[in-house]
Amino acid sequence: MAKTKSINLLPQEEFDASIVGRVLKWAMGTFRIIVIVTEMVVMAAFLSRFWLDAQNSDLTDSIKIKSAQIAAQSDFEKEFRQIQKKLAIAKALAKDIKPTDKVDIVTSRIPGDVILTAITTGEGTLQIKGTASSEIGIIQLISNLKAEKSLKTVELVSISSSENNPSEIVFVIKITY
């Protein structure tokens, strides 16, 4: 019989059989996987750069267009704001109570035997001076003025006889509105 030789393809070295050898072999295999995964991440980042550059370019163009639109309308915006300020001032002035309006109210409430000789206006006040032939005319004027709701107070400041004509009564009324 012929002698047969067997061939063993598995390494018989002690390095593969030891614990250190097996750990190193495992570590080398794991590091290969880590290197491959890292390369894939780097390639994905490199390829996504093109998409991000395109998006950045689109956004830059959009900003330029909108900036040009805003710049084109800035004159209109300034004029619009100036008109708004003028309208606000006009509204404020329209709300203010004009003394002439109050004078019109007072003169419309004067009875027939009362004659006004002077009207003085102040900040929120009106002072009227006049003559009447009797106290009843003065009382009627005060009651007419007190009945007006837009006037806050009506106060008889002074009453006296006229120096020129003793039959006339001189009075002063202070009104706040």
C-alpha positions, 0 to 999 in steps of 0.5 A: 500500500502506498503511503498517503500524505494529508495536506492540512490547509488550516494554519497550524501556527500558534498565533491563530490559536492563542487568545491574543491572536484571535483578538487581534484578528477580530480587531482587524476585521472590525477596523475594516468595517469602521473604515468602510462606514467612514468612507461611506459617510464622507462620500455622502457628505461630498455628494450632498455638498452639490445639493446644498450649494444649489439650494444656497444659490437659489436662496441667494438669488431669492434674497437679491430679488426681494431686496430689489423689490423692497428698495424699489418700494422704499420711496412709496413706503416713506411717502405713505408713512409721512401721510399716515403721520399727517393724518394722525395729526389731523385726527388729533386736531379734529378731536380737540375742542375748539373754543369757537364751538363753545362760543357758538353754544353759549351764544345760542343759549342767550335769552332776549334781555341779556347782552354779551359785552366780552368773551374771553377764552382760555385753556378749557375755560370760557369767561363771558361778561354781559349786561341784563335788564333783570336778574331773571335773564341772568338766571335763565342764561345760567340754567340754559348753560347748565342744561348743555351737556358739553359744558362741565361747569357754569359759575357766576363769578360776579354780579353788580349794577352798571355804573352808566345805567343803574337799571342794568345788571353787569355779570361775569360767568365762568364756564369750563368745558 
